Amino acid sequence: MQLLNFDTLPDDHITKLGLIVLQSDVTIEDEFRFFFDGLPVSLMVSRIPFENEVTVETLKQMEGHISNSMSLFPIDAEFNCVGYGCTSGALHIGHAPIGALVNEARTTQAVTNPMLSAVTAMQHIDAKKIAYLAPYSQEVSQTMVDEFERNGIEVAVSATFNESQDRIVGRISPESIKQASIEITKQKEVDAVFVSCTNMKCAQIIPEIEAATGIVATSSNQVLAWHMAKLANIKFDSASSVLEKGRLLQC
């Protein structure tokens, strides 16, 4: 048998993103492929155990699994950015603890999550008043409304589908989300609408919501992709069909 020589690619030949995804999430990976289509990005995904019912208690329980989820990435993986893919979970665990746990297991230059990304995105587009749509229980939803307002972003109108089962959340139709988003923005004058939860299927309908309302429409997956790109110095303006992915990605 011949013995062949080979070349190796440099470690930094491509921007590397890591994503921690809930065991119950059936949406975020598809939407990240949509948002990053056409860009020179390597996206690696690891799952984290999560009970189907979304409560404050089950969200907090994920903290104990973050380090192990990170350890399942390739041993020598070094990331430009890692995203913890749970909006409500990030709020209840905390941005700083998530960052510390991620870096315990793998090297990464930056760590973010959808809640932090949402606040950052609203500040970036100077959205002072927003409409908020969620799938969660009223208890979980209200804690997220409070987080926006603690950061100087008024939630002028909020609504929830009041569905605590994540396996059902992942099946809420995009048409239902679109119609609800349009309806709540009619109730108060707002600068933007935010659809919370990485399991909500929103990517394809964001431009439709924007066309119907005239304001910026955002979602958990969109703001997380946007913020990770910013932190990793990725430019969406070189992506294919960026105009079809929402106004935020053009900022």
N, C-alpha and C positions, 0 to 999 in steps of 0.2 A: 504493500500500500504506500502511495506517495505521501510524504509529509509536506504540507503546504505552509507558506508564510502568509501572514495577514497583517493588515493595518487596523488600528483602532481609532475610533472617533474621539475627539477631545471631550472632556467632561462637560464643557460649556457649549457644545455644538448646537444645543437647542434649549429654549426656556422650559423649565420643568415645574409643573404645578402639581400639588398633591391635594386630594379632596377626601375628607372623611364623610361618609354617607350613612345615614340611618339604615338599619336592617330593613325597615318597613318602607323606605322611600323608593318609588318606582318611576320617578320623574326627573330628578336632578341630572343624572348622567346624560340622558337624551338631550336635555336643554343646554347643558354645557357643550355638547358636541355641536349643537346648533349655533350657539353664540361664538364659539372659537373656530368655526369652520373657515378654512382658508388661511389660518395663521400658523406659523412655525412653533407649535406648542406641543409638548409631551404632557398629557394629563394622566396621572395615576390615581387610582381610587382604592380606598380601603373602607370596609364596612364596620359599623359599631353596633353592638347589641342594643335593641330598644324594644320595649313592650309596645304593643299596638295602641294602647290607650294613652292619649296625650294628657297628662296632668302635671302639675308642678312637681310632684314627687318623682314621677318617672323621668321627667326631663333632667332633674338633678342627678338621678342615678347614673346617667351617662358619664359623669365626671370620672368615675372609677374605671372606665373602659378606654379612655382616650389614649393613654400611654400604650396599651396593648394594641389598639388599632393602628397606631403609628408604627409599632414594631413589626407589623406585617408588610410594610413597604420593603422594597429591596434593601438589603443590608447597607449598601454603600450609597443609597439615595441621598442626594442633597438637593433641596428644593429652592427655587426662587420665591415661591409663596405656597403656603398651605391654607386651605379653607376648611373650617369646621362647618359642615352643611346642615345646620339646624338653627332656625331663627329664634324660636322660643327657648330651645335648649341653651343657646349661647347667652341669652339674657339671664337665665336662672343659674347657670354655672359661673358666668362672669368672663369678661374678655381676658383679663390678666391670667387667671388660672388656666384657661384654655391654652394661651400662648406658652405658658411654662410647661404644661404637660406635653404639648406637641414637641417642644425643643428638647425634652428629656430623652426622647427616643431617636429622633432624626434631626439632622441639621437643616434649618430653613432660614432664609433671610427675612421673611415676614410671615405673619399669621393674621388671618382675619376670619370673620363669620358674617352671616347675613344681617344680624341686628346692627353690628358696628358698621357694616357696609351701607345699610339703609340710612342711618344717621349721616354718615359721611357723604352719601350721594345727595341727600336733601340739602345739606349745607353747600355742597358744590354747585347745585343748580339754583341756590338761594330760594328754596321753597320754604316759606314761612308758615303756611297753612296747608294741611294735607287731608285727604280722605284715606281711611284705613279699612281694608277688607281682609278678613281672616277666616279660617275654617274652624278655629278652636272653640273651646268652651268660653263663656263670658269671663270667667276668672283669669284664664291664661291670656285672653285677648286684652283685658284691661291692663295687665302688667306691662304689656308692650306699648299700649297707648301712653301709659305713664312714663315709659322710657323715652319716647319721642319728646314728650313735653318737658322732661328733665333736661333735655338737650336743646331747648328753645324752639322746638318745632310744634306748633299748635295742631292738634288733631281736631279739625272742625266737625268732622262727621266720621263715625265708625260703625261697622256692621260685621257680623259673623254668621257663618253657616251653622255654627254651634254643633259641629261634628267632632267628637272626641276620638273616634276610631281612625287611626292613620291609614289603615287599609281601605277605608271608604274615601278619605280625603283624596287619595291618589286617583280616584275614579270620578271626582267631581268634573263635569264636562267643562271644557274651555268656554263654550257658549254661555253656560250659567255664570261663570266667572266674569265674562265680558259684560253681560247684561247687568249683573250686580254692580260692577265697577262704574258703568255708565250711569246707573240709577242713583247711586250715592253721591256722585259728583254734581248731580242736579240739585241736591238739597242745600248745599252751602257753596259759597265761592271759595275755591281752593286753587293752589298752585300746582298740585300733583296728586296722584293717587298711588298708593302702595298696596300691593297684594302680597300678604304675608304667607309664608310656609313654602319650603323647598319642594313639597310634594304636590303643590297646586300647579296645574298645567297652564302656563301663561305665555310662554315664549312666542308662540305664533300669533297671539291675539293682541299683543302690546301695541303694535302700530294701528290696529283697528280701534282700540280704546282711545288712542291719541287722536285719531281722525274724527271720532264721534264726539269727543269732549273738548278738544283744542288745548289740552294740558298734557304735561309729561306723565306717562304711565310707567310704573316700575313694579318689579316683583322681587321676591327673595333671591331667586336664581339669577336674575338679571343684575341686581346690584352687587351680588357676590362675585359674579364673573367680571363685572366692571371694576370693582375694587381690587380684585386679585390681579387684573391686568395692569391697573395703575401701579400697584406695588411692585410688580415684576417688570415694569417698563415695556409693556406690550401695547402696541397701537392698534386700536380697532379700525382706524380709517383705512388700513390695508386689507381688512377682511372682506370676503365676498358678501355682497348684499347687505352691507351694514345699515343701509337705510330701511331695511325690512326688519330690523331688530330693536327699534325703539330709539327715541331721541337721546336718552342718556348715553348710549354707546357712541354717540357722535360728539360728546363733550370731552 
